[in-house]
């Protein structure tokens, strides 16, 4: 049995890609996208027609409309392959605007529903800022399910759960990146691998907190740098994995052990934390890693959205 097959016994496997041709090979339950993945995909010849069609059919309505239609086009292609849900991201430039995030999410859901897709099959991805979390609280009450992304800390996770978010995506690899950069030449790769990986430890802490205190929000580890991080989180509710790492897991390997479980979480020695606005902002401020990676992630996704808009602009002028 391959490691991927073993992982599926404990965890729902999600494909982290805009390349839906690769999804057919690995048969994930769900799939996630983001502006960076969409940007990468539309530069490939096989996906260029989706961009061209969005510009041709909606170019007169402006770049925002074309961008929305492009996101939906990818989502529809993905939903034709996966049996579960697709995650579609709100523009990162709205990360600090609750009302605009709510409006954009409702618009994206409406576009899906116009094409016959039930809202239960779509997760709207929103950055885990205080404003984004408040938007998710409103959307969840409307039956619009949210995937809270760019999540790097326990206080973000607790605030998302208390807002009733459907799912969170803690970024394992980016947490590791920060600690490696801070340590520089003093970084000990062996000592910080497996269960000791700082990204793995963060997701395990969140998972145990949720299960101990009965939060129903799903935990989906994301942003992996290697299969070791994935194996160390076997048993997490979901893991979203790139095609490259899915390929590495799709080989015969040693027996994969379940690492996260309800029984262990229920017995964990964890105290509740406050996640009201003042507590959220203070705890996030005190966590240099989470503060820096959240800001950086928003900037990177926003930059790729601008690049996508530039591609749209070029085609519109042709």
HELIX and SHEET records of a PDB file:
HELIX    1   1 UNK A    3  UNK A   10  1                                   8    
HELIX    2   2 UNK A   20  UNK A   26  1                                   7    
HELIX    3   3 UNK A   35  UNK A   42  1                                   8    
HELIX    4   4 UNK A   45  UNK A   58  1                                  14    
HELIX    5   5 UNK A   59  UNK A   61  5                                   3    
HELIX    6   6 UNK A   63  UNK A   79  1                                  17    
HELIX    7   7 UNK A   92  UNK A   94  5                                   3    
HELIX    8   8 UNK A   98  UNK A  114  1                                  17    
HELIX    9   9 UNK A  119  UNK A  121  5                                   3    
HELIX   10  10 UNK A  130  UNK A  141  1                                  12    
HELIX   11  11 UNK A  154  UNK A  162  1                                   9    
HELIX   12  12 UNK A  172  UNK A  183  1                                  12    
HELIX   13  13 UNK A  184  UNK A  186  5                                   3    
HELIX   14  14 UNK A  194  UNK A  196  5                                   3    
HELIX   15  15 UNK A  198  UNK A  212  1                                  15    
HELIX   16  16 UNK A  227  UNK A  232  1                                   6    
HELIX   17  17 UNK A  243  UNK A  249  1                                   7    
HELIX   18  18 UNK A  262  UNK A  266  1                                   5    
HELIX   19  19 UNK A  277  UNK A  286  1                                  10    
HELIX   20  20 UNK A  288  UNK A  317  1                                  30    
SHEET    1   A 9 UNK A  12  UNK A  16  0                                        
SHEET    2   A 9 UNK A  30  UNK A  32  1                                        
SHEET    3   A 9 UNK A  86  UNK A  89  1                                        
SHEET    4   A 9 UNK A 122  UNK A 127  1                                        
SHEET    5   A 9 UNK A 146  UNK A 151  1                                        
SHEET    6   A 9 UNK A 167  UNK A 170  1                                        
SHEET    7   A 9 UNK A 218  UNK A 221  1                                        
SHEET    8   A 9 UNK A 238  UNK A 241  1                                        
SHEET    9   A 9 UNK A  12  UNK A  16  1                                        
END                                                                             
